[in-house]
Amino acid sequence: MKYRLGDICSIIKGGIGIMKAVPGPYTMIALGEIDKTHNEYQFDTKAAIIPLVSSTGHGHASMKRVKYCEGKFALGNILCAVIPNDENFVLAKYLHIYLHWNREELLVSQMKGMANVSLPMNRIADVIVIVPGIEQQKEIIDLEKKLVEKELEADKLFAEQLTQLENLNQAILQEAVQGSLVPAPSPSERAGGEADEPASELLKRIKAEKAKSGKKEKPLPPIKPEEIPFEIPENWVWCRLGEICSKIGSGSTPKGSNYAKSGFPFFRSQNIYNDGLVYDDIKFVSNEVQKQMNGTIVLANDILLNITGGSLGRCALVPEDFEAGNVSQHVCIIRPLKVDRNYFQKIVLSPYFQKFIFSSTTGAGREGLPKYNLEQFAIPLPPLSEQKRIVAEIERQLAKTKQLKEHIIANQQATEQLLKALLHQAFQPTQELGLAGEVKEMEAV
């Protein structure tokens, strides 16, 4: 049978401001996955707990979960408790399961508001729920428990597989940096041109190019044997990062956050990702402001590296068709000379370079990576032709691991959908439940 929720339950709003909770002996249900505690309790009962605000902030209706609680507990004032009027008619745990697995259709669809999206309690009262007999409710509770246990086992397996894939990606990049990812070129591949030039000659050409600029630079010290962490092929060479770059330097932020509605894009750390530049929430600076920050102008093919905060180490390659932009002081511009830019970014993303980044930051609170440390860093430089071959092999292998990752995620989503479908089937009041068969189907995904 179908019933209006407000006719079979009491719906009571929480009475405690979540930020005003006083730690104590009682659970205080909060919006997030992890609850708090409080020194007093508001309820002593069994209840399904429904959030009254969107879980993803402004302008978007969403609900990550409906919770369940029993005994003495406090409740945040942005949630409400749904308490059955008669547990001999409908079980609170059944209501929790029913509302949680149907939350998109029953609850999220009832949220309103353009900015602060919320769920009015009167709309919760009008929600229609299916209530089978008590014995079938108990069977559904048992079924959900078994299915969730299987889902947790599957999620653990999926997480392990994704971790293994990420470890494989890191191993590919590390082999590339060490010169063991691609075989040495055959005699036919070495026949003339760029392929014959060892990295030592490439380094000479880079230094000659830098000398043309007329810019005076402090000589970098020679690399000591103890600084070399691994062997590289004989036609490669160790050099310092500052030797092969015409620019290494962080940006700056306009005074008073002097942004414009349009103009030159201004990239902050939240716009820098390994897959490229992200223009979500992009800021702009005017032509006048950009002239004042002339030293922070970004050019096509630059490497942008996050050097502070939680996104430390993320690195984007600026595309070839990029026109102009600037970066904040939390982002470093790295401009290599006569080096394959794609290869250079792969170096930065390798475990070897990332370990250096995280071991070289300084400063309290919001740590930063000093320019001096970057310039001093010793990197392995292969011949230019080999750089291109390495990039092609990296992209080939990473494309395979990406396919595997997509397959794992698809299986994970299929498992979630199967769980939901099995429960939806069980919610039908005339449905005969065969627990063994349902769980077996779940295990087969």
Number of C-alpha atoms within 10 A of each C-alpha: 10 10 13 14 21 20 14 18 20 16 23 16 19 23 15 22 12 21 9 9 17 15 13 13 13 18 21 27 28 24 25 11 9 8 13 20 20 21 14 18 19 16 18 12 14 20 26 25 29 27 26 23 22 23 17 12 13 14 14 18 24 20 20 16 18 21 20 20 21 14 12 16 21 25 29 24 18 21 23 23 25 25 24 24 16 11 14 9 14 20 21 24 22 25 25 23 22 23 22 21 17 17 20 15 11 19 23 21 12 18 22 17 13 11 11 14 21 24 22 14 17 10 14 21 17 15 17 14 18 14 20 21 13 15 9 20 23 16 17 22 20 13 21 21 13 16 26 15 13 18 19 11 13 19 17 12 14 17 15 12 15 18 13 12 17 15 11 15 18 17 15 20 23 20 16 21 27 20 22 14 18 15 10 13 14 8 10 8 12 14 11 10 9 13 16 17 16 19 22 17 15 21 22 13 15 19 16 11 15 18 13 8 9 8 9 8 10 6 8 13 8 11 14 8 7 6 10 13 11 8 11 17 13 10 16 21 18 19 20 19 20 24 21 24 18 17 16 18 20 22 22 20 19 17 8 6 9 12 18 15 9 11 17 20 21 27 26 22 25 18 20 24 18 17 10 16 20 16 13 8 10 13 20 20 23 16 13 9 17 21 12 10 17 12 16 23 17 25 18 15 19 21 25 30 28 28 26 24 13 12 15 20 25 23 25 23 23 19 14 10 9 12 12 14 18 26 26 18 21 24 31 29 24 25 23 21 18 14 21 17 20 16 23 19 20 21 21 24 21 19 19 17 19 16 13 17 21 16 10 15 17 13 10 7 8 12 17 21 25 18 14 11 14 19 19 17 18 21 21 20 30 28 22 21 20 24 20 17 15 25 22 15 15 20 12 11 14 18 12 10 17 14 11 15 18 12 12 17 15 12 16 19 13 14 21 18 12 18 22 16 13 18 21 13 14 23 21 14 15 12 11 11 16 11 17 11 10 18 19 12 14 21 14 7 12
